[in-house]
Amino acid sequence: MKSLITLFIVSTALLLSGCNTVKGMGQDIQKAGEKIEGAAKK
């Protein structure tokens, strides 16, 4: 039972950290797109 709870906690932690990583990557891509858009307007 303890190993099942430990597995659940570790899986949840990995999932949450993965979401933060994907969110950060999306923000970086968005910022790069904004810079390209700004350069295209000049």
N, C-alpha and C positions, 0 to 999 in steps of 0.2 A: 504494500500500500504506500509506503514512504517513497519507493522508487517511482511510482506512478505520479505522485504529487510533485516530486522533484522534476520529472520529465515534463509535466505540464507547466511548471514555473519557468523552466529553461526555454521551452518552446514559446511561451508567451513573451519572454524577454527578447528572444531573437526576432519574433514577429514585430514587436514594437520598434526595435532598433532598425529593422528593415524598412518599416514605414517612414521613419525619420530620414533614412538615407534616400529613399525614392523621392520624398518631398523636397529634400535639399537639392537633389539632382534636377528636379522639375523647376525649381526656382532659378538655378544656374542657367538652364536652357532658356527660360523666360527672359532673364537679363541679357543674355547673348542676343536673343531675337530683338529686344528693344534697341540694343546698340546697332545692330544691322539695319533696323528700320530707320533709326536716326541718321545713319550714314547715307542711306538711300534718299532721304529727304533733302540732303545738302546738295 
